[in-house]
Amino acid sequence: MQVCFSPKTRGKGNFWEKKIHRKYKKDSGKFRKNKILIGDLLLFWESETKNLEILRDKIVDIFS
């Protein structure tokens, strides 16, 4: 399973990935994308896009 947190509109490559990594680095010691909380995912996507279909697909990808 691979979830991409890089919004294409930003043009910054791994912008969210780096931000998430900094936030969770001290908690888990090793960064794993599937440990990200759903609430945090909602906050990240709320600031980037209002397209709920994309958000729903991301959540489905995490649980599948």
Helices and strands as residue ranges (DSSP letters): H 15-28, G 33-35, H 38-48, H 52-63
